[in-house]
Amino acid sequence: MDDRTVISQLIRDLNQTWLQGRFDDLHRYYAEDVVMIPPGFQRQIVGRDAMVDSYRQFAQQATVHQFQEEDIDVRLFESTAVVTLRFHIKYDYGGNVQDETGAEILVLLSRDNEWRIAWRTQIPTEPPKKEDA
């Protein structure tokens, strides 16, 4: 498989892994020094363990009803890849159903012939919709 195909599959596998609650398996997708800038750019999540913990915390507080990723686009620059994708997620959080769409920007590095995510940013593409549960 070429690198674009490998990376696209890696992103799909990552999403299935967290949706299935296999949080300990998430470490393999991220570089040890990964940085995430969540929506709103309020705080950074730094490091693989903190990244994995952010998935755990979300899962403890929310019930995901639907998740779809769309339009995965991979651009390669030697040992660096930039991935953009759109997503739609519907989940229950604190008694309210959230219905959100957004975009994600990922920067992956090839280290020891394996692609790992080094940077992750999520950007809402429209205001979240709230529904009563």
Secondary structure, DSSP 8 states (H G I E B T S, - for coil): --HHHHHHHHHHHHHHHHHTT-GGGGGGGEEEEEEEE-GGG---EESHHHHHHHHHHHHHHEEEEEEEEEEEEEEEETTEEEEEEEEEEEEEETTEEEEEEEEEEEEEEEETTEEEEEEEEEEESS--EEEE-
